Amino acid sequence: MYVSSGNRGGSPLGIVVQDGKITYNSPSSLSGLYLIGLNKDNLLVVKDIDGMSAADFESYVNEAGIRDAVAFQEESSDSNNHFVPLIINNEARVLKGQGSGANPRTAIGQRADGAILLLVTDGRGASGHLGATASDLISVMQEYGAVNAANLDGGSSSTMVYNGGYEMTSVTFYYQNSSWKLPTAFVVMPK
């Protein structure tokens, strides 16, 4: 696990599940945590795990058949961009202004046919783009047929690599030609 200092990436927060194994289990470390991941049936799960203990989380992972998952924090103030559920069971989130200004964003969604949607946006003026709001993410996910979708960490964490090359690097002052050092990621590999 990568750990750093100086606001350049770090260790995961909350939980990490990889191939059905819990590799990081501290759901009570932050309030407002959501699990975002896939179960053994390849269904996207967006689950509020706020208040769960490590033992509760272990039971939930086993009962729900969670295969791969990370956590992100929902924050009710408008002081940051921490919002998680975008679309749940085909119902778009009703926004109340929680940190939904334009920024680089990362989101995951799933269509009714099971296809997974991964979205990464630029922002902060890089390449002339200001970024996306929560409403923008919802609109794009709906346009591509998402029935469930969640916001993931954005800002300097928004990165996409395809076939070994960066499609988009993080928007940060720390790294010019690479990306923020991330402790978790969704990786799609051929079978």
Beta strands, then each sheet from edge to edge (+ up, - down):
strand 1: 15-18
strand 2: 21-25
strand 3: 33-39
strand 4: 44-48
strand 5: 66-73
strand 6: 85-88
strand 7: 91-92
strand 8: 105-111
strand 9: 116-121
strand 10: 146-152
strand 11: 160-162
strand 12: 165-168
sheet 1: 1+ 2-
sheet 2: 4+ 3- 5+
sheet 3: 7+ 6- 10+ 8- 9+
sheet 4: 11+ 12-
end
